[in-house]
C-alpha cells in the first residue's frame, strides 16, 4: 500500500459553509468545531441566515491555492487529485478516515531519491496512535502524537485570544498552517533542524508565493507567532521578509513539499533503490570484540545482553550499553581455537535457561581437543551466588561431547524452545562432501553429527546428564539416536525461533536456520520435527550426490530460499523481526552472508506461502543522516541477535581472527518510520554491579554517499590450519530428477572453491600483512605500512628501512608530527592520528631501529628527525608505532 501525502485540511465550525474554488480544489465539508480553539463562526447581526463564510475556512484555502498552482505548473490536472486514507505504511491493509479529516491525496509512483523525513527531535516520523484533532492532516503519518497536537491547539487558542479580531478572522487559517508544520514528516527540514547543533527556526520555511500572499493580508500575525527580533524587524519589507523565511532547498518549502512527487512517493515505507535494495541504517552498540560469535539475553527483565568471543570469553553489557570490566565467563584456557583466520573451532554458542531468573543456569557449546583428537562439548554452568554478572566456573557440568573427525563444520548453535527443551545444532564433521561412511554423517540417523538434536537438561539429582524427550521423532527406532530431531544438515550456522507476532501470535515457534553450502548454493531452512534437509544428496535446490538424490526414500525438504555463490558463499542465519521500534520491518526475516557481507531479507506471502527476497543496503544520500546512525559496517557477518525487547542486531568484523579485536555489534534501524514516542519504552530490572563499568563511546562514523549505496569491502581470509587427513573429492552435482528447481533472481555463478561457515573460509594466495621483498632495494629512510588483513590502505604498523634492513619504530615520543612525516612519504595528504602500543600488530621478526623519535613535521624522512640513534632503544615490540593516514581532511 503506497503512502500518499495530504494536500490540505479545511476545517470549520458546525453551520459554516466552505466555498468551493472549483471542481479540482481540495475542500472539506463542515466538521470539527473550533470553539475550544477560540474560533467562532457565529453569524454577525444583520447577516443572512445562509452562506455566511467561515473565516478559518476561507483563509485555510490559501495553502490550497498555492499547492494547486504548483500542481498546474507541474502539469498535474484536477483529475489526479483523490481522497484516500492509508495505514501509514507497513502494517497491512488500508486504514479508513482518521477522525474528521480528509483532503486531496496525490498518487505518486516516482522513486524516492533524496527525501529525508525527520522530526524536530531528530528522529524519523511515525503513525500517531490515534487521530489528531487539531493538525488532523497528519493523523496518518507525521511527527506529532496526540499530546503534541493538543499543545499546538492550546497555542492556537492563545493566539486567538490576543490577536485583533479582524486580523484573526482573515488570518486564522495561516496560523493553523504554520503551527501544524511541526507535525509534518519533514518538520526538521522546514525548521532547519536536521543538525542538532544549528539554531531552530521559529517559523517553518515558506515558499515565496505563499509568503507573498500571507504578507499582503496577515503580516501582522507574524509578531504573535515568532519571538525572533530579526524577523519582526523585517515585517514591513515584503521581499526581505520572504527571503528570510525561505529555504535554500525550495523542494522542502511549505506548501510545495505537499505536492512534491519525490518527497511523498512511498512516504512512511521502507525505501528501496532502483535495484529494489531496501535501505536501512545502523546504530553501533559495542566494539573492540574478538570474533563476536553470539549475543544473547537472559529473559530476566534486566535487558542485559551477553556477547561471546570465539576465544572463550563472554562479556556483560547493561541496558545503557556500558560493559562490565570483568568477563561474565572465561573458559579461554579450555577452548580450542587459534589466531589463524578461518579457524572454525572455538567458543561457538550459548543459551540461558528459559527460567534463568530462578534456575540461574546457562549452557555453552565449545571446541576442545588433545593431541590429534578434537570434539565439541556442551556444558552447563551456574551463575555465582555472590555476583549475578559472573559465572561460577567450578560449577561446569558436561552435558554432551561429540567427537569431530575434522576441524571444520563444528555447528555451534544452542536454543531453548517454547517447550523448554534444548536444541543443539551440529555440523556434519567436516572436510568436503561429508565423506564419512556410506551416506555421510548427515544422512546417518545413528550419528549425532549433521543433525538438530533435542534434549531435556532438567534431571534428577542422580542420573544421566540429560534425558530424551518422549516425543522426539526417532524414539524407539533401533537404527537411530533418540536425541535426533532433524537430519540432513551440513553446517547450520545461526538459527532462531520466531517469537511470533506480538498481537496475534502468528508464526510463533517456527525454527529458521541458515545452512552453509558446499560448492554452489547457500540455503535457509524452516526446520521441523523429524524432517530430512537433504545434505549430502542435495545442496540448495540442486542435486549434489546423484545416487542419493535419486533415492526415493530420501523424502527431503526443500529450503524456503537458496542463493548461488555469486551472491555469497557462507550464509549466516538471522531472525524474523518482531520488535517494536521499526513497524515496517515486522515479519521480515533478516539474514546475511559472511563472505560477501550481504545483508538480505525474506518476507512470506501469506496467501501463497512463498518467500519474497530483497537485499538490504545501507541508506544512501541523507537517508541515514540522523544523530547516532551510521551507514556502513564491517563485512564479515558472523551472527545475528535479538535483545529482550525483540530489536534486531548483527555482529561482524573486519578481520575474522579469534584474536583480532575488530568485532562490532550493530543495531538495525529503519530510517523511514519509527514507532510512536513512548510506545517502546523498556523498564530494566535493577542489576547489582560489582565490577567497574566501562561506558560505551561509539567509534563508527556516518559516511556521506551522494549517489550510491555503500557495500562492505570484502577480501578473502587466509586459510585455516588443517590436520593432515585426506579430503574426499566432491561428487559432481547434477540436476535433481522430477523436482522443480526454483532459483533466486540472480544468475547462478560457477565458483571453484568450497564454501565455509563464518570462522572457517578457504582463501587463496599468500597471507597478507607482510610486504613482498621482491623489487629494487629501497633507499635509506623509506617507510612502509604493515597492516592486518582487512584494513584499508593508509593504516598500519610503521616500518623504516636503513642500513640495508627493515625495522620497526618505538612509540616513545611518537606523535602526530612524526606520523605526518610518514603519511607524506607514502603519498597521503592528511594524518588522522598516530597509533601506539602495537595497535596494528607487533613486528617481532624485525629489529627495532628507531626510538624516541621527535619531529617538527617538515622532515622528509624519520631519519631526519631527532632520535636515539639507529638501533638504539629501550623498548619492546609491544610499543611498535603505527599511523592512520588519509587523503581527506578528517575534520571535514
Secondary structure, DSSP 8 states (H G I E B T S, - for coil): ----EE-------TT-B---S-TTS----S----GGGT------TT--SS--B-HHHHHHHHHHHHHHHHHHHHT--GGGEE-----SSSSSS-----SS----EE---S--SS-----TTSS--B--SS--SSSGGGSSSBS--HHHHHHHHHHHHHHHHHS-HHHHHHHHHHHHHHHHGGGSTTHHHHTT-SSTTS---SS--B-HHHHHHHHHHHGGGHHHH---HHHHHTTT-HHHHHHHT--SSGGGSBTGGGG-HHHHTTTTS--B-TT--EEEEEEEEEEEESSEEEEE--SSSS--EEEEETTSEEEEE-TT--EESS-SEE-TTT----SSTT---SEEEEEE-TTHHHH-EEEEEEEEEETTEEEEEEEEEEE-SS-TTSEEEEEEEEEEEEEESSSS----EEEE-TTS-EEEE----SSSS--STTT-STT-TT-STTEEEEEB----SSS-S-B--TT-TTTT-TTS-TTEEEE--S-EEEEEE----TTT-TTTT-EEEEE--SSSEEEEEEE-TT-B--TTTEETTEESSHHHHT-TT--B---SEEEETTT-SSEEEEEE---SS-GGGTT-EEEEETTT--EEEEEE-TTT--EEEEEEEE--TTTT-STT-BS---SEEEEEEE-TT--EEEEEESS--TT---EEEEEEE-TT-B--TTTT----------S-EE-----------SSS---------------S------------TTS-----SS------S----TT-----SS-TTS----SS---TT-EEEE--TT--TTEEEEEEEETTEEEEEB-TT--HHHHHHHHHHTT-SEEEEEE-TTTT---TTSEEEE-S-B--S--SSGGGSB-S-TT--S--GGGB-EEEEESS-TT-
